[in-house]
Amino acid sequence: MNHFDTEPFLLSFRLAAITTILLFLFSVPLAWKLSQTRSRSKPFVEALISLPIVLPPTVLGFYLLVALSDRAPVGMFLKEMFNMDLVFTFEGVLIASCIYSFPFMLQPLQSGMEQIPAKLLEASYVLGKSKLETLLHVILPGIKPSILTGVIITFAHTVGEFGVVLMVGGSIQGETRVASIAIYELVELLDYGTAHIYSLILIAFSFVVLMVVYVLNHRYRAPGG
Amino acid sequence: MIMVFASLKKKLVGTEGDFFLQTDVEIASGGITAVAGPSGSGKTTFLRILSGLTSPDEGLLEVEGDIWFRATAGKKPELDLKPQQRRVGVVFQGYALFPNMSVLGNLLYASRDMDMAEKLLDMVGLQQLKHVKPSNLSGGQKQRVALARALMQRPRLLLLDEPLSALDESMKAMLQDELLKINREFGVTILIVTHDSSEMYKLCDRVLLLEKGRIVADTSPRKLFVERATTQKFAFKGEILEIKAVDAVYVAVVAIGNNLVEVVVDSDEKENLRAGDVVVVGTKAFNPTVRKFAAKDFDFSKL
């Protein structure tokens, strides 16, 4: 018990919350574009965004580490323009986890939007409503289950992230040592007692999150709902 | 006064190859015009072009003196108003009600005009159901919501794409009366895609008959059905439910719309007819006749 600390959890949740908000804002327009387009570049974009699902997190982490370091063009640019250090910082981990969790937000939104009948959108347009008004009043309310799934899964997936954070962020207390990394360190220190507590908390959290997703999905699929 | 002038051309992809939708038509203000023809003849596309949801390839569309679309062949349109700029009322096939909004919500989404919404709800008899979501409404009720919603913006032009085809006869008749009322009360010009000859006859003052994208007939329903048809005084399409022997004659029970009628048929006629046949019941002078329904009886659903 002597090593128990809420900080890694708070850090995990802060990271997950900001990642989820950023990804939602970014995914809505992109999912909309992808759901409406017949462009031939669509599979390319989809495959690119889905890569984190199949890639080992270390691969993504490795290239992000290389790209964000102050010797690479991206890292150099950010350093010079904004004096931002991204490697081994919270901001760096945030960028990494946004990329890593992107498909988990985008895919549910896109498939929800693809199922909205074109007639509903046309009905909105002939009623004089702009595309933005249609998005806010017709499309987003029409895909509530997809939004919930996307938001919850993205949040949970970010909390459960390990490899990418370790590669890009290392394990700096209060900055990048999130819950999953803290467990790894505790095991290395042979503090199994605290590792158990941390792990059980994450198991309980993940289970509850998944339960909520399934309960909500059932409720939305119920007749008349 | 001319409401719509449409001289338009658009290439359409059909099951039997590509063809051109080509219209050259003027529609007077205030009337109800039927757009009829076989499926795939371009009826829906014509309505979509008027509402701005589909762009024609070339031509000129003028509504109440304003140009809504203008393009010369092979060039980008000089003008193509967006659907949002046209303020056309559209009732879609399948209603297209917003499932996340109540009946009243659907109306108010079109325009934040509570007085108009109340007036329309009264008119289509949906006051009691105004807080209900569309998924809990019957087909006829949905259709009325769609109609009321389309009128919220006080459109000058109302386009209906087979609005009544999915409804039963009594509901159809009621909504037809409502359409007539709306046409009179709001002075709105109505274009309606329909297959139903009785609907054209009851509602419309003009029929545009489309075939493979061309207007092959442009006339009044009366001319189309009655004068071209026969010398009969009246003729109704119906379905034989039963033929029964009564004393020395046979009596056919025929369903015509909502009504069941009994018509005496002689034994020769009886030989050709059986229950389930679609027939025309007509009369010359006094005695009604029943004969098999034939193509010349203008079944638009089979054209």
Interface residues (C-beta under 8 A of the other chain):
Chain A: P117 K119 L120 E122 A123 S124 Y125 V126 L127 G128 K129 S130 H137 V138 P141 G142 G224
Chain B: S51 G52 L53 K82 P83 Q84 R86 R87 V88 G89 V90 F92 G94 A96 L97 F98 P99 N100 Y109 A110 S111 S135 N136 R149 M152 Q153
